[in-house]
Amino acid sequence: MAVDRLQLQRLELKYLISERKALAVREFVRCYLDVDEYGANSEDFSYDIHSLYLDSDDLKTYWDTINGNKNRYKLRIRYYDERSDSPVFFEIKRRMNDAILKQRAGARREAAAEILEGYLPDPSMLISDQPKYWVGVQRFCHLMVDIQAKPKGHIAYRREAWVTTHDNSVRVTMDREVRFEPRFKASFSTQMKNPVYPFHPYVILELKFTGRYPNWLGELVRAFNLQRASASKYCDGIAAVGEDYFYRRAAFAGNGRTSVSAEPPPPRRIGLKRPRWRMAAVEAAD
């Protein structure tokens, strides 16, 4: 991934839509935006994204999100493939109401294990000598050590992104095939054995903008009767597997054992924490 198009501060609106509506949204937004360069050569205009999420053994960042706490954050390591020479990105995602603030630092893959042990890497292990990357990895380590965060889960999905190429001020993304699987080690494999699909069969539509809310985004929302919805990939993944599995796993690991069982329990009902009336509204809007 040659160009860092991360929006460091933005407003973000989420919707759950059907695949049929997603295809219609694509035709609407392509009148205003260009397809992201990483999906341009793909038949479905999409590319793969993988993230390893970290949390404390008592799932602090999970419960902060569930409870709607202010100034909450998540810790994750983002990667795109299994190549040994591809970097991984240590990211802090903060939310303040609808505003999203991000910090991230790209590092060589071989530095990841050391960073997850709480050690700052040699600056030569970062992908850039820009000060923001050094500050980003320092802050990531500080928050990680503060709550004793460890790997908890692997999230993967296909992202279709449409962007303003001149300034990256507006992004419209549609995430499909969102899947989650518990993972408790610093592994950056793209493979999953038995994932849960917490949003199936819906597509997660996100409208992201850094400045004024463009008028045409308002037209998009009205034209397709979009209803805002909660869609936290990490939290819905944890809820679909069941919090107790992660608590038991932490307790067994604290006793020197490495696993609760060979496989996590069967997933809970899809959409566990989203009220039934909200899902009914999504279906009606489609």
C-alpha positions as CSV (number, residue, x, y, z in Angstrom):
1,M,0.0,0.0,0.0
2,A,2.1,2.9,-1.3
3,V,0.0,5.9,-0.3
4,D,-1.3,6.6,3.2
5,R,-4.8,8.0,2.6
6,L,-5.8,7.8,6.3
7,Q,-8.2,10.6,7.4
8,L,-6.7,11.6,10.7
9,Q,-9.9,13.4,11.9
10,R,-13.3,13.0,10.4
11,L,-17.0,12.7,10.9
12,E,-18.4,9.2,10.2
13,L,-22.0,8.0,9.6
14,K,-22.8,4.3,9.4
15,Y,-25.7,2.4,7.8
16,L,-26.6,-1.2,7.2
17,I,-28.0,-1.8,3.7
18,S,-28.8,-4.7,1.5
19,E,-26.6,-5.8,-1.4
20,R,-29.2,-4.6,-3.8
21,K,-29.2,-1.1,-2.3
22,A,-25.4,-1.2,-2.1
23,L,-25.1,-1.6,-5.9
24,A,-27.5,1.3,-6.4
25,V,-25.5,3.5,-4.0
26,R,-22.3,2.7,-6.0
27,E,-24.0,4.1,-9.2
28,F,-24.9,7.3,-7.2
29,V,-21.5,8.0,-5.6
30,R,-19.5,7.3,-8.7
31,C,-21.0,10.6,-10.1
32,Y,-19.1,12.5,-7.4
33,L,-16.1,10.3,-6.4
34,D,-13.5,8.1,-7.9
35,V,-12.9,4.5,-7.0
36,D,-10.0,4.0,-4.5
37,E,-6.8,3.1,-6.4
38,Y,-6.5,-0.2,-4.5
39,G,-9.9,-1.5,-5.8
40,A,-9.6,0.0,-9.3
41,N,-8.3,-3.2,-10.9
42,S,-10.8,-5.5,-9.1
43,E,-14.1,-6.6,-10.7
44,D,-16.0,-5.7,-7.5
45,F,-14.0,-2.5,-6.9
46,S,-12.9,-3.9,-3.6
47,Y,-9.8,-5.0,-1.7
48,D,-9.1,-7.1,1.5
49,I,-8.6,-5.5,4.9
50,H,-7.4,-7.5,7.9
51,S,-7.1,-6.2,11.5
52,L,-5.9,-7.8,14.7
53,Y,-7.7,-6.1,17.6
54,L,-6.2,-5.8,21.1
55,D,-8.1,-5.5,24.4
56,S,-7.7,-6.0,28.1
57,D,-8.7,-9.3,29.7
58,D,-11.8,-7.7,31.1
59,L,-12.6,-6.3,27.6
60,K,-12.3,-2.6,28.5
61,T,-12.5,-1.2,25.0
62,Y,-15.4,-3.5,24.2
63,W,-17.4,-2.4,27.2
64,D,-16.5,1.3,26.7
65,T,-18.1,1.1,23.3
66,I,-21.2,-0.9,24.4
67,N,-21.8,1.6,27.2
68,G,-21.2,4.6,25.0
69,N,-18.4,6.0,27.1
70,K,-16.9,9.3,25.9
71,N,-13.3,9.5,24.8
72,R,-13.2,5.8,24.1
73,Y,-10.7,4.2,21.8
74,K,-9.8,0.9,20.1
75,L,-6.3,-0.6,19.5
76,R,-5.7,-2.6,16.3
77,I,-3.0,-3.7,13.9
78,R,-4.1,-3.4,10.3
79,Y,-2.6,-5.4,7.5
80,Y,-3.5,-6.3,3.9
81,D,-1.7,-9.6,3.0
82,E,0.7,-12.2,4.3
83,R,3.8,-11.1,2.5
84,S,6.8,-10.9,4.9
85,D,7.9,-7.6,3.4
86,S,4.5,-5.9,3.8
87,P,4.2,-3.4,6.7
88,V,1.7,-3.6,9.5
89,F,0.0,-0.5,10.8
90,F,-0.5,0.1,14.6
91,E,-3.7,2.2,14.9
92,I,-5.5,4.0,17.6
93,K,-9.1,4.8,16.7
94,R,-10.8,7.3,19.0
95,R,-14.4,8.4,19.0
96,M,-15.9,11.6,20.4
97,N,-19.6,11.6,19.5
98,D,-19.6,11.3,15.6
99,A,-16.0,12.5,15.3
100,I,-13.3,9.9,14.6
101,L,-9.7,10.7,15.4
102,K,-6.9,8.3,14.2
103,Q,-3.3,7.8,14.9
104,R,-1.2,5.2,13.2
105,A,2.3,4.1,12.6
106,G,3.5,1.7,9.9
107,A,6.2,-0.7,10.9
108,R,8.1,-3.6,9.5
109,R,6.4,-6.9,10.2
110,E,9.3,-8.3,12.1
111,A,9.0,-5.5,14.7
112,A,5.4,-6.4,15.6
113,A,6.1,-9.0,18.3
114,E,8.5,-6.6,20.1
115,I,6.0,-3.8,20.1
116,L,3.3,-6.1,21.4
117,E,5.6,-6.9,24.3
118,G,5.6,-3.2,25.1
119,Y,9.0,-2.3,23.7
120,L,9.5,0.7,21.4
121,P,11.1,-0.4,18.2
122,D,14.3,0.9,16.7
123,P,13.3,3.9,14.5
124,S,14.7,2.1,11.5
125,M,11.9,-0.5,11.9
126,L,9.3,2.1,11.0
127,I,8.3,2.6,7.4
128,S,8.9,6.3,7.5
129,D,11.1,8.7,9.5
130,Q,8.2,11.2,9.8
131,P,7.8,12.3,13.5
132,K,4.1,11.4,13.4
133,Y,4.9,7.7,13.0
134,W,7.2,7.7,16.0
135,V,4.7,9.6,18.1
136,G,2.0,7.1,16.9
137,V,3.8,4.0,18.0
138,Q,4.7,5.6,21.3
139,R,1.1,6.4,22.0
140,F,0.0,2.9,20.9
141,C,2.4,1.3,23.3
142,H,1.4,3.6,26.2
143,L,-2.3,2.8,25.8
144,M,-1.6,-0.9,25.3
145,V,0.5,-1.2,28.4
146,D,-1.8,1.0,30.4
147,I,-4.7,-1.5,30.1
148,Q,-2.5,-4.6,29.5
149,A,-4.1,-5.2,26.1
150,K,-3.4,-8.3,24.2
151,P,-4.6,-9.8,20.9
152,K,-8.3,-10.8,21.1
153,G,-9.7,-11.1,17.6
154,H,-9.1,-11.1,13.8
155,I,-11.4,-9.1,11.6
156,A,-11.5,-9.3,7.9
157,Y,-13.7,-7.9,5.1
158,R,-13.8,-6.7,1.5
159,R,-13.9,-2.9,1.2
160,E,-15.2,-0.9,-1.7
161,A,-14.1,2.7,-1.3
162,W,-14.9,5.8,-3.3
163,V,-12.8,8.9,-2.6
164,T,-12.1,12.5,-3.5
165,T,-8.7,12.0,-5.0
166,H,-7.5,15.6,-4.8
167,D,-7.8,16.0,-1.0
168,N,-9.3,12.9,0.5
169,S,-11.9,15.0,2.3
170,V,-14.8,12.6,1.5
171,R,-14.8,8.8,1.5
172,V,-17.7,6.5,1.0
173,T,-17.0,2.9,1.8
174,M,-19.0,-0.3,1.7
175,D,-17.7,-3.3,3.7
176,R,-18.8,-6.8,2.7
177,E,-18.2,-10.3,4.1
178,V,-17.3,-8.9,7.5
179,R,-16.1,-11.8,9.6
180,F,-14.6,-12.2,13.0
181,E,-12.6,-15.0,14.7
182,P,-10.9,-15.1,18.2
183,R,-7.1,-14.8,17.9
184,F,-4.9,-14.5,21.0
185,K,-1.4,-14.3,19.4
186,A,0.5,-11.9,17.3
187,S,-0.3,-13.6,14.0
188,F,-0.9,-11.8,10.8
189,S,-2.3,-14.6,8.8
190,T,-5.2,-13.8,6.5
191,Q,-6.8,-17.2,7.0
192,M,-9.7,-18.1,9.3
193,K,-11.0,-21.5,10.4
194,N,-14.4,-20.9,11.8
195,P,-15.4,-17.2,11.7
196,V,-18.7,-15.6,12.6
197,Y,-20.4,-13.1,10.3
198,P,-22.1,-10.6,12.7
199,F,-23.7,-8.4,9.9
200,H,-24.7,-11.1,7.4
201,P,-26.5,-10.4,5.0
202,Y,-26.0,-6.7,5.3
203,V,-23.4,-4.4,3.8
204,I,-21.9,-1.7,6.1
205,L,-22.1,1.7,4.4
206,E,-20.0,4.5,5.9
207,L,-20.0,8.2,4.9
208,K,-16.8,9.9,6.0
209,F,-16.0,13.5,5.6
210,T,-13.4,15.9,7.2
211,G,-15.1,19.2,6.7
212,R,-18.5,20.5,5.7
213,Y,-21.2,17.8,5.1
214,P,-21.5,17.8,1.3
215,N,-25.0,18.5,0.0
216,W,-24.9,15.5,-2.3
217,L,-24.4,13.2,0.7
218,G,-27.6,14.5,2.1
219,E,-29.3,13.8,-1.2
220,L,-27.8,10.2,-1.0
221,V,-29.3,9.7,2.4
222,R,-32.7,11.0,1.4
223,A,-32.8,9.2,-2.0
224,F,-32.1,5.8,-0.5
225,N,-34.0,6.4,2.8
226,L,-31.0,5.5,4.8
227,Q,-31.4,4.9,8.6
228,R,-28.3,5.2,10.8
229,A,-27.3,2.0,12.6
230,S,-24.7,0.8,15.1
231,A,-22.0,-1.3,13.3
232,S,-18.9,-1.9,15.4
233,K,-17.0,-4.8,13.7
234,Y,-15.0,-5.6,16.8
235,C,-17.9,-5.3,19.3
236,D,-20.4,-7.2,17.2
237,G,-17.8,-9.9,16.6
238,I,-17.1,-10.3,20.4
239,A,-20.9,-10.4,21.1
240,A,-21.5,-13.0,18.4
241,V,-18.9,-15.3,19.9
242,G,-19.9,-14.5,23.5
243,E,-18.0,-12.5,26.1
244,D,-17.7,-15.5,28.4
245,Y,-15.5,-17.3,26.0
246,F,-12.9,-14.5,26.2
247,Y,-13.2,-14.3,30.0
248,R,-12.7,-18.0,30.3
249,R,-9.8,-18.0,27.9
250,A,-8.1,-15.2,30.0
251,A,-8.7,-17.1,33.2
252,F,-7.2,-20.3,31.8
253,A,-4.2,-18.4,30.4
254,G,-3.6,-16.8,33.8
255,N,-3.3,-20.3,35.2
256,G,-0.7,-21.2,32.7
257,R,-3.0,-22.9,30.2
258,T,-3.2,-21.6,26.7
259,S,-6.7,-22.5,25.6
260,V,-10.2,-23.2,26.8
261,S,-11.0,-25.6,24.1
262,A,-10.0,-26.4,20.6
263,E,-12.7,-24.3,19.2
264,P,-14.8,-21.3,20.5
265,P,-18.4,-22.1,21.3
266,P,-21.1,-21.8,18.6
267,P,-21.8,-18.2,17.7
268,R,-24.6,-16.4,19.4
269,R,-27.6,-15.1,17.4
270,I,-26.4,-12.7,14.7
271,G,-27.0,-9.1,15.5
272,L,-27.2,-9.8,19.2
273,K,-26.8,-6.3,20.6
274,R,-28.8,-4.5,17.9
275,P,-32.4,-4.0,18.9
276,R,-35.0,-5.9,16.8
277,W,-36.8,-2.6,15.9
278,R,-33.6,-1.2,14.4
279,M,-33.1,-4.2,12.2
280,A,-36.7,-4.0,11.1
281,A,-36.1,-0.4,10.1
282,V,-33.2,-1.4,8.0
283,E,-35.2,-4.1,6.3
284,A,-38.1,-1.6,5.7
285,A,-35.7,0.9,4.2
286,D,-34.4,-1.6,1.7
